[in-house]
């Protein structure tokens, strides 16, 4: 993958403008990955102000992976935060694990599922506390529930893409500029490293 990592500098109108122009010259297009929706808007406006031509997509990590999901032919929709919370709440109500059903548990498990579900589901459980083992087991049940509903979470989608040799070849031809890499989730770092 042709990737450029750019540190965020708020003094610049658009951090990484030189890198973006270089990608456009070399590939005819570029994708800039920014940490948040607010940053996406700021970068899009900044690119227009400094005269960077069309051919630049500005995406968040989730929207980048979502576009890859459709291209990779995974056949499932990316679960959003509301769907994730509903699935977690339903599973807790059905006693899918010994954790207590309450709004706080739903919120924490839904957030964990969105960030690390695939990793936690297959985690080595030796040396974990009973609660940690319960959470890992719950993530396996959660991933199965998502699959039954035609949904997939970012970490699981990324894991599937990284394991697919043909998809890694597609990624190798996709020029990316990542702004402020320290703030990205693990699943994106793994995808870029593939």
ZAMARGU-4260 file (C-alpha; in steps of 0.2 Angstrom, whole numbers, plus 5000, padded with zeros to 4 digits):
<rodrens>
0) 5000/5000/5000 | 5007/5017/4996 | 5004/5026/5012 | 5011/5043/5019 | 5009/5047/5037
5) 5008/5065/5041 | 5008/5073/5059 | 4994/5085/5062 | 4999/5103/5063 | 4985/5115/5067
10) 4995/5130/5060 | 4993/5123/5043 | 4977/5125/5032 | 4978/5107/5028 | 4992/5096/5035
15) 5000/5085/5022 | 4996/5096/5006 | 5013/5091/4998 | 5010/5073/5001 | 4992/5074/4994
20) 4999/5083/4979 | 5012/5070/4977 | 5000/5056/4977 | 4989/5065/4964 | 5004/5067/4953
25) 5009/5048/4955 | 4992/5040/4955 | 4979/5052/4949 | 4969/5051/4965 | 4972/5050/4984
30) 4963/5046/4999 | 4966/5056/5015 | 4961/5048/5031 | 4957/5059/5045 | 4953/5055/5064
35) 4935/5062/5064 | 4920/5069/5055 | 4924/5087/5061 | 4942/5085/5054 | 4935/5078/5038
40) 4925/5094/5035 | 4940/5105/5040 | 4952/5096/5028 | 4939/5096/5013 | 4937/5115/5015
45) 4956/5118/5017 | 4959/5108/5001 | 4947/5118/4991 | 4955/5134/4998 | 4973/5129/4993
50) 4967/5124/4976 | 4970/5105/4977 | 4960/5098/4962 | 4947/5085/4962 | 4952/5067/4964
55) 4955/5067/4983 | 4943/5058/4995 | 4943/5063/5013 | 4937/5049/5024 | 4936/5044/5042
60) 4943/5027/5047 | 4926/5019/5048 | 4921/5026/5031 | 4937/5020/5023 | 4934/5002/5030
65) 4916/5003/5024 | 4921/5007/5006 | 4933/4992/5007 | 4920/4981/5014 | 4909/4983/4999
70) 4924/4981/4987 | 4930/4966/4996 | 4913/4957/4993 | 4911/4953/5012 | 4892/4954/5009
75) 4887/4962/5026 | 4883/4979/5031 | 4894/4988/5043 | 4886/4989/5060 | 4883/5007/5067
80) 4883/5012/5085 | 4864/5010/5087 | 4864/4993/5079 | 4878/4988/5090 | 4870/4994/5106
85) 4854/4985/5101 | 4862/4968/5098 | 4872/4970/5114 | 4856/4974/5124 | 4847/4960/5117
90) 4861/4947/5120 | 4862/4953/5138 | 4843/4952/5141 | 4844/4934/5134 | 4858/4930/5147
95) 4871/4927/5133 | 4884/4929/5146 | 4884/4931/5165 | 4887/4950/5165 | 4873/4961/5172
100) 4861/4969/5160 | 4861/4988/5163 | 4864/5004/5153 | 4882/5005/5158 | 4886/4987/5154
105) 4877/4989/5137 | 4887/5005/5133 | 4904/4998/5138 | 4901/4982/5129 | 4895/4990/5113
110) 4910/5002/5113 | 4922/4987/5116 | 4913/4978/5102 | 4915/4992/5090 | 4934/4994/5093
115) 4940/4976/5097 | 4927/4963/5095 | 4937/4952/5083 | 4952/4953/5094 | 4943/4949/5110
120) 4933/4935/5103 | 4949/4925/5099 | 4960/4931/5113 | 4970/4919/5123 | 4961/4917/5140
125) 4975/4910/5151 | 4979/4923/5165 | 4962/4933/5162 | 4950/4936/5177 | 4933/4928/5176
130) 4925/4944/5170 | 4938/4946/5156 | 4935/4928/5151 | 4916/4932/5151 | 4919/4948/5140
135) 4929/4938/5128 | 4916/4924/5127 | 4902/4937/5125 | 4912/4945/5110 | 4911/4928/5101
140) 4892/4927/5104 | 4891/4945/5098 | 4900/4942/5082 | 4889/4927/5078 | 4873/4938/5081
145) 4880/4951/5070 | 4883/4938/5056 | 4865/4932/5058 | 4859/4949/5055 | 4870/4953/5040
150) 4881/4965/5050 | 4899/4966/5053 | 4910/4977/5064 | 4925/4986/5059 | 4938/4975/5068
155) 4931/4959/5061 | 4929/4966/5043 | 4947/4972/5044 | 4953/4955/5050 | 4944/4947/5035
160) 4952/4959/5023 | 4970/4957/5030 | 4968/4938/5028 | 4963/4939/5010 | 4978/4939/4998
165) 4969/4946/4983 | 4962/4960/4993 | 4979/4964/5000 | 4984/4966/4982 | 4970/4979/4979
170) 4976/4988/4995 | 4993/4989/4988 | 4987/5000/4974 | 4977/5012/4984 | 4986/5028/4989
175) 4983/5034/5006 | 4988/5049/5016 | 4985/5047/5035 | 4984/5063/5045 | 4988/5061/5064
180) 4991/5042/5064 | 4992/5042/5084 | 4974/5044/5085 | 4968/5030/5074 | 4960/5014/5080
185) 4970/4997/5080 | 4960/4990/5066 | 4965/5004/5054 | 4983/5002/5059 | 4982/4983/5056
190) 4974/4986/5039 | 4987/4999/5033 | 5001/4987/5039 | 4995/4973/5029
</rodrens>
